[in-house]
């Protein structure tokens, strides 16, 4: 079983470009990472309003199916708010448990 991985989300700029760059840096340091767009792309909401947390839940479930035993989430700016909200609603172990 794989150990840990991180979902990376961008901030109020939307899209995936900045999250992808951050995920690449983390991966280069040996931390498996998945860049995730949660708004501002063709297949996500067009505005930063009423963003579903199910996007992160689905990504976390998929990563667990891939064999990761622990999934974290990292965001910056508005993405940090989204990460905190999403993580607080995830079932299972929480940080520090």
C-alpha positions as CSV (number, residue, x, y, z in Angstrom):
1,X,0.0,0.0,0.0
2,X,1.2,3.5,-0.8
3,X,1.7,5.9,2.0
4,X,0.6,9.5,1.6
5,X,-0.4,11.9,-1.1
6,X,-1.6,15.5,-1.4
7,X,-4.4,17.1,-3.4
8,X,-3.3,20.6,-4.4
9,X,-5.9,23.4,-5.3
10,X,-5.2,26.9,-6.5
11,X,-6.6,30.2,-5.2
12,X,-8.9,32.8,-6.4
13,X,-7.3,32.7,-9.8
14,X,-9.1,29.5,-10.6
15,X,-8.0,27.0,-13.2
16,X,-5.3,24.4,-12.7
17,X,-2.0,26.0,-13.8
18,X,-0.8,27.2,-10.4
19,X,-2.0,24.0,-8.6
20,X,-0.2,22.0,-11.3
21,X,3.1,23.9,-10.8
22,X,2.9,23.4,-7.0
23,X,2.0,19.7,-7.3
24,X,5.1,19.3,-9.6
25,X,7.4,20.9,-7.1
26,X,6.0,18.6,-4.3
27,X,6.3,15.6,-6.5
28,X,9.9,16.5,-7.3
29,X,10.6,16.4,-3.6
30,X,9.1,12.9,-3.3
31,X,5.6,13.9,-2.2
32,X,3.0,12.3,-4.6
33,X,0.6,15.1,-5.5
34,X,-2.6,15.6,-7.6
35,X,-3.4,19.1,-9.0
36,X,-7.2,19.6,-8.9
37,X,-9.2,22.4,-10.5
38,X,-12.3,23.3,-8.6
39,X,-13.5,26.3,-10.5
40,X,-12.7,28.4,-13.6
41,X,-12.2,25.6,-16.2
42,X,-14.3,24.0,-18.9
43,X,-15.6,21.3,-16.6
44,X,-16.0,23.2,-13.4
45,X,-18.1,26.2,-12.2
46,X,-17.4,29.4,-14.1
47,X,-17.4,31.6,-11.0
48,X,-16.1,31.3,-7.4
49,X,-19.5,30.8,-5.9
50,X,-21.2,27.8,-4.4
51,X,-18.2,25.5,-5.2
52,X,-19.1,21.8,-4.4
53,X,-16.8,20.0,-2.0
54,X,-17.7,16.8,-3.7
55,X,-14.9,17.5,-6.2
56,X,-12.3,17.0,-3.4
57,X,-14.3,14.1,-2.0
58,X,-14.3,12.3,-5.3
59,X,-10.5,13.0,-5.8
60,X,-9.7,11.7,-2.3
61,X,-11.8,8.5,-2.9
62,X,-10.1,7.9,-6.2
63,X,-6.6,8.3,-4.6
64,X,-7.6,5.9,-1.9
65,X,-8.7,3.4,-4.6
66,X,-5.2,3.8,-6.1
67,X,-3.8,2.5,-2.9
68,X,-2.9,5.6,-0.9
69,X,-3.5,5.2,2.8
70,X,-3.6,8.9,3.7
71,X,-4.8,11.9,1.5
72,X,-4.1,15.5,2.5
73,X,-5.2,18.7,0.8
74,X,-3.2,21.8,0.3
75,X,-4.5,25.1,-1.0
76,X,-3.5,28.8,-1.0
77,X,-5.6,31.9,-0.8
78,X,-9.2,31.0,-1.5
79,X,-8.0,27.5,-2.1
80,X,-6.9,27.3,1.5
81,X,-10.5,28.1,2.6
82,X,-11.8,25.5,0.1
83,X,-9.2,22.9,1.4
84,X,-10.2,23.5,5.0
85,X,-13.9,23.3,4.3
86,X,-13.4,20.1,2.2
87,X,-11.2,18.4,4.7
88,X,-13.5,19.2,7.6
89,X,-16.3,17.3,5.8
90,X,-14.2,14.2,4.9
91,X,-15.0,11.0,6.8
92,X,-12.2,9.1,8.5
93,X,-9.1,10.1,10.3
94,X,-8.3,13.8,10.8
95,X,-5.0,15.4,11.3
96,X,-3.5,14.6,14.7
97,X,-5.7,11.5,15.2
